Amino acid sequence: MNALANAYRYYAASFAGFSRSIWLLTFATFVNRAGTMVVPFLSLYLTKDMGLTLEQVGWIMSCFGAGSVVGSWLGGRLTDRWGHRPVMVGALVTSGLAFIGLQYVRGFLPFCAGVFALMVLSDAFRPAMFVAIRGYAPPDQRTRAVTLIRLAINLGFSLGPAFGGFIIAHGGFAGLFWADALTCLAAALILWSGLPRMDARSVKAGSDGAATASPYRDGPYLLFLVIVALSSIPFLQYFSSVPLFYSQVHGLSEETIGLLLGSNGLLIFLTEMPLVRLCEDRRFRVHTILRVSVLLIAISFALLNLVPTVAFLWVGMMFMTVGEMLFFPFTNRMANERADRGRPGAYMALYTIAWSVAHIVGHSLGLNLIAWAGYTSTWWICAAVLVVCAGLLVVLERRMQEGPRSDAP
């Protein structure tokens, strides 16, 4: 009983110490993501309601990724100029209005343009949110704060599709657009009324706030972004091509596949915060944590080939989930620490763009690799890419220890 009590106290303590602003940001993010109902049902809406082909749906999804890249870049630029609060609120309000307008768009090319515009507006929120964490959390809390917001995002995404299915059944697809719009506007109201105003310069690290390095000339940071994008491409297979592998090779039902994928979210919800706190309490080096994380995900792909039994699919999912729980909070921490050198919005924008680029490339690349070489070769390629990323992290650590080279603005 004492061990259980101690474990509970440690778990509860991992959520302690955050400012009111961080909790408000977390709640607003949850409200926004719980209203994410259009995206999960978009392919169904486009084919069933609008009568588009699968090829056209693929192009529209590419517009999602392209809009995300542009929106992340724009959000970073505006955050450095105006501060994170007006950018976050503005992104939520304008994307809410865009959701309302998108339901009235008809035709393939107009919908491509509408989706691109929606994502430009929506994803301007992301770098502003990361910069907000810098303003509302001290350096020793930022990794846990990012983890807390990730939990809100995961919980919101798990609820959104469930509500979306209910809305479609009772009100049709149009209700999804209104639900997305209203939750965007509700999240904007929460942030506007609750978050304190902060000057854009107040989130810069250092006592003088005079750091002016450009992320575009920061060689080690650009290498770091390449590693983030490369590592994310295999990771994304777990949400696109791996479910097909479960069905076509192992013959799992949709219900079992849903349980496998759901175990990822459940494990994250139960253990990510205390795991991150444990890593920080033990003062593990960030570079070591990141190397371990990508190797854990590599092992998960190797297990798909080496132990082709259903039981080890669960083991592989566990390895992948632990790697994910280490990789994303601590890559964000590294990006945040590097952002102390210059404009935080620009640094965090490039970090979010690296993830967006992985989304653009990853899903279609994985599916095409499977069509060309089969599942076994694809999983070995994914594992090999992650091992290469572990090696690149060694190079990155040495580059960062050497100090600036071509990092000057």
Secondary structure, DSSP 8 states (H G I E B T S, - for coil): -HHHHHHHHHHHHTTTT--HHHHHHHHHHHHHHHT--TGGGHHHIIIIIS---HHHHHHHHHHHHHHHHHHHHHHHHHHHHH-HHHHHHHHHHHHHHHHHHHTT--SHHHHHHHHHHHHHHHHTHHHHHHHHHHHHS-GGGHHHHHHHHHHHHHHHHHHHHHHHHHHHHHH-THHHHHHHHHHHHHHHHHHHHHS----GGGGSSSSS----B-GGG-HHHHHHHHHHHHHHHHHHGGGTHHHHHHHHTT---HHHHHHHHHHHHHHHHHHHHHHHHHHHHTT--HHHHHHHHHHHHHHHHHHHHHS-SHHHHHHHHHHHHHHHHHHHHHHHHHHHHHGGGB-HHHHHHHHHHHHHHHHHHHHHHHHHHHHHHHHHHHHHHHHHHHHHHHHHHHHHHHHHHH--SS---
